[in-house]
Amino acid sequence: MPIKYGSDHRLAREILQQVTNEVVGDYVAFAATAWKELVQRYLIEDASVEPMITLVANDNWMEFTVRYVVDYKKRRRTKDEIFTALLDAIEHSQGRVVLASATFELAGAPLLDVRLKESS
């Protein structure tokens, strides 16, 4: 999720974490139990199934990524719930968190000279 520079990045992270926990929090316990069984059975790496927020600062904005575990049959609905709740929470941040967007400037476009004939 792109967040505009100058926004409260700590509040943005808090909003992302809180919303994600609210939407997928009930599934985490089930996923943790299922993952432990897989780790024991197949001797694979133990990984966290808790929602995780990461931040990367790039040239245009602060980019937050949300990683969460969800039932694959509910992934679209869950993503929709998360984004809807995020947009609501950002809207209620009273301008402390602002979504970023790309702005493009066209440079070097030729000047157009349009002349209309007068009719008699």
KENUTI-681547 format. One record per residue: y, x, z of N, C-alpha, C, O in turn; residue in one letter. Coordinates in nm, 3 decimals. Layout:
BEGIN
Y, X, Z, Y, X, Z, Y, X, Z, Y, X, Z, A $
...
This chain:
BEGIN
-0.116, 0.085, 0.000, 0.000, 0.000, 0.000, 0.123, 0.090, 0.000, 0.140, 0.169, 0.093, M $
0.208, 0.081, -0.101, 0.326, 0.165, -0.107, 0.438, 0.113, -0.016, 0.478, -0.003, -0.025, P $
0.487, 0.200, 0.071, 0.594, 0.164, 0.165, 0.714, 0.253, 0.135, 0.701, 0.374, 0.120, I $
0.830, 0.192, 0.126, 0.953, 0.262, 0.089, 0.991, 0.365, 0.194, 0.983, 0.339, 0.314, K $
1.035, 0.484, 0.148, 1.088, 0.585, 0.240, 1.206, 0.525, 0.315, 1.283, 0.448, 0.259, Y $
1.218, 0.560, 0.441, 1.321, 0.504, 0.527, 1.267, 0.390, 0.613, 1.330, 0.349, 0.710, G $
1.150, 0.340, 0.576, 1.084, 0.238, 0.658, 1.028, 0.303, 0.784, 1.008, 0.425, 0.788, S $
1.002, 0.223, 0.884, 0.940, 0.271, 1.008, 0.791, 0.291, 0.981, 0.713, 0.196, 0.983, D $
0.753, 0.416, 0.955, 0.613, 0.443, 0.916, 0.516, 0.417, 1.030, 0.400, 0.382, 1.006, H $
0.560, 0.433, 1.153, 0.471, 0.404, 1.266, 0.445, 0.253, 1.277, 0.332, 0.211, 1.305, R $
0.547, 0.175, 1.257, 0.530, 0.030, 1.258, 0.443, -0.014, 1.140, 0.359, -0.103, 1.155, L $
0.462, 0.048, 1.025, 0.379, 0.015, 0.908, 0.232, 0.039, 0.939, 0.147, -0.045, 0.909, A $
0.202, 0.154, 0.998, 0.063, 0.186, 1.034, 0.010, 0.084, 1.136, -0.103, 0.037, 1.125, R $
0.093, 0.050, 1.233, 0.052, -0.046, 1.336, 0.022, -0.182, 1.274, -0.077, -0.247, 1.309, E $
0.107, -0.226, 1.182, 0.085, -0.354, 1.113, -0.046, -0.350, 1.035, -0.127, -0.443, 1.043, I $
-0.068, -0.243, 0.960, -0.190, -0.231, 0.881, -0.314, -0.233, 0.970, -0.412, -0.301, 0.939, L $
-0.309, -0.158, 1.080, -0.424, -0.152, 1.171, -0.450, -0.286, 1.237, -0.564, -0.332, 1.243, Q $
-0.344, -0.350, 1.285, -0.359, -0.478, 1.355, -0.414, -0.586, 1.261, -0.507, -0.658, 1.297, Q $
-0.358, -0.596, 1.143, -0.404, -0.698, 1.048, -0.548, -0.674, 1.008, -0.629, -0.767, 1.005, V $
-0.582, -0.550, 0.977, -0.719, -0.519, 0.936, -0.817, -0.549, 1.048, -0.924, -0.606, 1.024, T $
-0.782, -0.511, 1.170, -0.869, -0.540, 1.284, -0.888, -0.691, 1.303, -0.999, -0.736, 1.333, N $
-0.782, -0.768, 1.285, -0.791, -0.913, 1.301, -0.884, -0.974, 1.196, -0.961, -1.065, 1.226, E $
-0.877, -0.924, 1.073, -0.955, -0.985, 0.964, -1.101, -0.941, 0.967, -1.190, -1.024, 0.948, V $
-1.127, -0.812, 0.991, -1.266, -0.763, 0.982, -1.325, -0.723, 1.117, -1.439, -0.676, 1.123, V $
-1.250, -0.740, 1.223, -1.295, -0.696, 1.355, -1.429, -0.753, 1.399, -1.508, -0.682, 1.461, G $
-1.454, -0.878, 1.368, -1.581, -0.940, 1.408, -1.700, -0.879, 1.334, -1.812, -0.879, 1.386, D $
-1.677, -0.827, 1.215, -1.786, -0.770, 1.135, -1.821, -0.629, 1.179, -1.932, -0.581, 1.151, Y $
-1.730, -0.561, 1.248, -1.750, -0.420, 1.285, -1.873, -0.401, 1.373, -1.950, -0.307, 1.351, V $
-1.893, -0.486, 1.471, -2.008, -0.472, 1.561, -2.140, -0.483, 1.483, -2.232, -0.404, 1.504, A $
-2.148, -0.581, 1.394, -2.268, -0.597, 1.311, -2.289, -0.474, 1.223, -2.400, -0.422, 1.212, F $
-2.181, -0.426, 1.160, -2.191, -0.310, 1.071, -2.232, -0.186, 1.148, -2.311, -0.105, 1.098, A $
-2.181, -0.169, 1.270, -2.216, -0.052, 1.351, -2.364, -0.051, 1.384, -2.429, 0.054, 1.376, A $
-2.418, -0.166, 1.420, -2.561, -0.176, 1.451, -2.646, -0.147, 1.328, -2.744, -0.072, 1.334, T $
-2.609, -0.206, 1.217, -2.683, -0.185, 1.092, -2.676, -0.039, 1.048, -2.775, 0.017, 1.001, A $
-2.559, 0.023, 1.064, -2.543, 0.162, 1.023, -2.627, 0.255, 1.110, -2.687, 0.350, 1.059, W $
-2.632, 0.228, 1.241, -2.715, 0.311, 1.330, -2.861, 0.309, 1.288, -2.930, 0.411, 1.292, K $
-2.908, 0.191, 1.249, -3.047, 0.180, 1.202, -3.069, 0.264, 1.077, -3.172, 0.330, 1.065, E $
-2.973, 0.263, 0.985, -2.985, 0.343, 0.863, -2.983, 0.493, 0.894, -3.058, 0.570, 0.835, L $
-2.898, 0.532, 0.986, -2.888, 0.674, 1.025, -3.020, 0.721, 1.082, -3.067, 0.830, 1.048, V $
-3.081, 0.641, 1.169, -3.208, 0.679, 1.230, -3.323, 0.678, 1.128, -3.408, 0.766, 1.129, Q $
-3.324, 0.580, 1.041, -3.433, 0.566, 0.946, -3.428, 0.672, 0.837, -3.532, 0.729, 0.801, R $
-3.310, 0.701, 0.783, -3.299, 0.790, 0.667, -3.234, 0.925, 0.699, -3.212, 1.006, 0.609, Y $
-3.204, 0.947, 0.827, -3.144, 1.074, 0.871, -3.019, 1.110, 0.790, -3.002, 1.223, 0.745, L $
-2.935, 1.010, 0.773, -2.809, 1.033, 0.701, -2.697, 1.056, 0.802, -2.715, 1.036, 0.922, I $
-2.583, 1.099, 0.752, -2.468, 1.128, 0.837, -2.419, 1.002, 0.908, -2.408, 0.895, 0.847, E $
-2.390, 1.017, 1.035, -2.334, 0.905, 1.110, -2.185, 0.897, 1.078, -2.113, 0.996, 1.091, D $
-2.140, 0.783, 1.036, -2.000, 0.764, 0.999, -1.942, 0.646, 1.075, -2.015, 0.559, 1.122, A $
-1.812, 0.645, 1.086, -1.743, 0.537, 1.155, -1.734, 0.415, 1.065, -1.706, 0.427, 0.946, S $
-1.756, 0.299, 1.122, -1.739, 0.174, 1.048, -1.612, 0.101, 1.093, -1.583, -0.009, 1.047, V $
-1.538, 0.163, 1.181, -1.411, 0.107, 1.227, -1.309, 0.115, 1.113, -1.311, 0.210, 1.036, E $
-1.219, 0.016, 1.103, -1.113, 0.026, 1.002, -1.031, 0.154, 1.024, -1.004, 0.193, 1.137, P $
-0.992, 0.217, 0.913, -0.917, 0.342, 0.921, -0.796, 0.334, 0.828, -0.806, 0.287, 0.715, M $
-0.683, 0.381, 0.877, -0.560, 0.384, 0.799, -0.525, 0.530, 0.774, -0.523, 0.611, 0.867, I $
-0.497, 0.565, 0.648, -0.453, 0.701, 0.617, -0.320, 0.694, 0.543, -0.288, 0.595, 0.478, T $
-0.243, 0.803, 0.555, -0.110, 0.809, 0.495, -0.098, 0.933, 0.409, -0.137, 1.042, 0.449, L $
-0.042, 0.915, 0.291, -0.007, 1.026, 0.202, 0.137, 1.001, 0.158, 0.173, 0.891, 0.117, V $
0.220, 1.105, 0.168, 0.358, 1.095, 0.121, 0.364, 1.154, -0.019, 0.330, 1.270, -0.039, A $
0.408, 1.075, -0.116, 0.420, 1.128, -0.251, 0.566, 1.125, -0.295, 0.654, 1.096, -0.214, N $
0.593, 1.153, -0.420, 0.731, 1.161, -0.469, 0.807, 1.029, -0.459, 0.929, 1.029, -0.446, D $
0.736, 0.918, -0.464, 0.803, 0.788, -0.476, 0.804, 0.704, -0.348, 0.898, 0.628, -0.325, N $
0.701, 0.717, -0.267, 0.689, 0.633, -0.148, 0.584, 0.689, -0.055, 0.514, 0.786, -0.088, W $
0.573, 0.627, 0.063, 0.464, 0.658, 0.156, 0.349, 0.567, 0.115, 0.366, 0.445, 0.104, M $
0.233, 0.624, 0.094, 0.119, 0.546, 0.046, 0.015, 0.535, 0.157, -0.049, 0.634, 0.194, E $
-0.002, 0.415, 0.209, -0.103, 0.389, 0.311, -0.228, 0.335, 0.243, -0.221, 0.252, 0.153, F $
-0.342, 0.385, 0.289, -0.471, 0.336, 0.240, -0.547, 0.280, 0.359, -0.552, 0.340, 0.466, T $
-0.606, 0.164, 0.338, -0.685, 0.099, 0.443, -0.831, 0.103, 0.399, -0.866, 0.058, 0.290, V $
-0.916, 0.159, 0.486, -1.059, 0.162, 0.460, -1.125, 0.073, 0.564, -1.100, 0.087, 0.683, R $
-1.208, -0.018, 0.519, -1.278, -0.109, 0.610, -1.414, -0.143, 0.552, -1.436, -0.136, 0.431, Y $
-1.505, -0.179, 0.641, -1.640, -0.219, 0.601, -1.646, -0.371, 0.605, -1.598, -0.434, 0.699, V $
-1.705, -0.427, 0.502, -1.712, -0.573, 0.493, -1.841, -0.611, 0.419, -1.894, -0.534, 0.340, V $
-1.888, -0.730, 0.446, -2.002, -0.784, 0.373, -1.965, -0.789, 0.225, -1.863, -0.848, 0.188, D $
-2.045, -0.728, 0.141, -2.011, -0.718, -0.001, -1.992, -0.855, -0.067, -1.920, -0.865, -0.167, Y $
-2.054, -0.958, -0.015, -2.037, -1.092, -0.071, -1.900, -1.151, -0.038, -1.858, -1.250, -0.100, K $
-1.832, -1.092, 0.058, -1.703, -1.146, 0.101, -1.587, -1.050, 0.072, -1.478, -1.066, 0.126, K $
-1.610, -0.951, -0.013, -1.508, -0.847, -0.031, -1.379, -0.899, -0.093, -1.271, -0.859, -0.050, R $
-1.386, -0.986, -0.191, -1.263, -1.039, -0.253, -1.186, -1.128, -0.156, -1.064, -1.116, -0.144, R $
-1.257, -1.215, -0.090, -1.191, -1.305, 0.006, -1.129, -1.226, 0.120, -1.019, -1.256, 0.166, R $
-1.201, -1.123, 0.166, -1.150, -1.040, 0.276, -1.026, -0.964, 0.232, -0.928, -0.957, 0.307, T $
-1.029, -0.907, 0.113, -0.913, -0.834, 0.061, -0.792, -0.928, 0.050, -0.680, -0.890, 0.084, K $
-0.816, -1.049, 0.002, -0.709, -1.148, -0.008, -0.652, -1.181, 0.130, -0.530, -1.189, 0.147, D $
-0.738, -1.202, 0.227, -0.692, -1.232, 0.364, -0.609, -1.118, 0.420, -0.505, -1.140, 0.482, E $
-0.655, -0.996, 0.398, -0.582, -0.879, 0.450, -0.445, -0.868, 0.384, -0.345, -0.852, 0.453, I $
-0.440, -0.875, 0.252, -0.312, -0.860, 0.183, -0.215, -0.974, 0.216, -0.095, -0.950, 0.230, F $
-0.265, -1.095, 0.227, -0.178, -1.208, 0.262, -0.119, -1.188, 0.401, 0.001, -1.207, 0.421, T $
-0.203, -1.149, 0.497, -0.154, -1.125, 0.633, -0.059, -1.006, 0.638, 0.039, -1.008, 0.713, A $
-0.087, -0.902, 0.559, 0.002, -0.785, 0.554, 0.140, -0.823, 0.501, 0.241, -0.783, 0.558, L $
0.143, -0.898, 0.392, 0.272, -0.941, 0.336, 0.350, -1.026, 0.436, 0.471, -1.011, 0.448, L $
0.280, -1.115, 0.507, 0.347, -1.196, 0.610, 0.404, -1.108, 0.721, 0.518, -1.127, 0.763, D $
0.325, -1.012, 0.768, 0.369, -0.925, 0.877, 0.485, -0.836, 0.834, 0.579, -0.815, 0.911, A $
0.480, -0.784, 0.712, 0.590, -0.700, 0.662, 0.717, -0.783, 0.649, 0.826, -0.736, 0.680, I $
0.702, -0.907, 0.602, 0.817, -0.996, 0.589, 0.882, -1.022, 0.725, 1.004, -1.038, 0.734, E $
0.802, -1.027, 0.831, 0.854, -1.053, 0.966, 0.898, -0.926, 1.039, 0.933, -0.932, 1.157, H $
0.895, -0.811, 0.970, 0.935, -0.686, 1.036, 1.087, -0.669, 1.038, 1.137, -0.567, 1.085, S $
1.159, -0.767, 0.988, 1.306, -0.767, 0.987, 1.363, -0.645, 0.916, 1.462, -0.587, 0.959, Q $
1.298, -0.607, 0.806, 1.346, -0.497, 0.724, 1.307, -0.359, 0.774, 1.346, -0.259, 0.713, G $
1.232, -0.351, 0.882, 1.189, -0.220, 0.934, 1.081, -0.158, 0.847, 1.066, -0.036, 0.842, R $
1.005, -0.243, 0.777, 0.903, -0.197, 0.683, 0.931, -0.268, 0.550, 0.938, -0.391, 0.544, V $
0.945, -0.188, 0.444, 0.978, -0.243, 0.313, 0.878, -0.190, 0.210, 0.851, -0.070, 0.205, V $
0.823, -0.281, 0.130, 0.733, -0.239, 0.023, 0.811, -0.160, -0.083, 0.927, -0.191, -0.110, L $
0.747, -0.061, -0.141, 0.810, 0.019, -0.245, 0.761, -0.029, -0.381, 0.653, -0.088, -0.393, A $
0.841, -0.003, -0.482, 0.799, -0.033, -0.618, 0.856, 0.075, -0.709, 0.954, 0.142, -0.676, S $
0.794, 0.090, -0.822, 0.839, 0.191, -0.918, 0.956, 0.137, -0.998, 0.957, 0.021, -1.039, A $
1.054, 0.222, -1.019, 1.169, 0.188, -1.102, 1.173, 0.291, -1.215, 1.164, 0.411, -1.190, T $
1.188, 0.244, -1.336, 1.190, 0.334, -1.450, 1.324, 0.324, -1.522, 1.379, 0.215, -1.539, F $
1.376, 0.438, -1.563, 1.500, 0.443, -1.637, 1.468, 0.495, -1.777, 1.406, 0.600, -1.792, E $
1.511, 0.421, -1.877, 1.492, 0.466, -2.014, 1.604, 0.562, -2.047, 1.722, 0.529, -2.032, L $
1.569, 0.679, -2.091, 1.670, 0.779, -2.126, 1.655, 0.816, -2.272, 1.545, 0.819, -2.326, A $
1.767, 0.844, -2.336, 1.763, 0.891, -2.474, 1.738, 0.781, -2.576, 1.700, 0.809, -2.689, G $
1.760, 0.656, -2.537, 1.743, 0.548, -2.633, 1.860, 0.551, -2.731, 1.974, 0.572, -2.689, A $
1.836, 0.530, -2.860, 1.946, 0.536, -2.958, 2.044, 0.421, -2.938, 2.006, 0.311, -2.899, P $
2.170, 0.449, -2.967, 2.274, 0.348, -2.960, 2.262, 0.257, -3.081, 2.249, 0.306, -3.194, L $
2.265, 0.129, -3.061, 2.256, 0.033, -3.171, 2.396, -0.017, -3.204, 2.471, -0.055, -3.114, L $
2.431, -0.015, -3.332, 2.560, -0.064, -3.378, 2.533, -0.187, -3.463, 2.488, -0.175, -3.577, D $
2.561, -0.303, -3.410, 2.533, -0.428, -3.479, 2.665, -0.487, -3.526, 2.757, -0.506, -3.446, V $
2.675, -0.517, -3.654, 2.796, -0.578, -3.712, 2.756, -0.706, -3.785, 2.662, -0.707, -3.865, R $
2.827, -0.810, -3.757, 2.800, -0.938, -3.821, 2.904, -0.965, -3.929, 3.022, -0.938, -3.908, L $
2.861, -1.016, -4.042, 2.954, -1.052, -4.149, 3.021, -1.182, -4.112, 2.959, -1.274, -4.058, K $
3.148, -1.188, -4.144, 3.218, -1.315, -4.122, 3.189, -1.407, -4.238, 3.186, -1.364, -4.353, E $
3.166, -1.533, -4.209, 3.140, -1.627, -4.316, 3.271, -1.688, -4.364, 3.363, -1.707, -4.284, S $
3.281, -1.719, -4.494, 3.405, -1.774, -4.547, 3.406, -1.923, -4.550, 3.504, -1.983, -4.593, S $
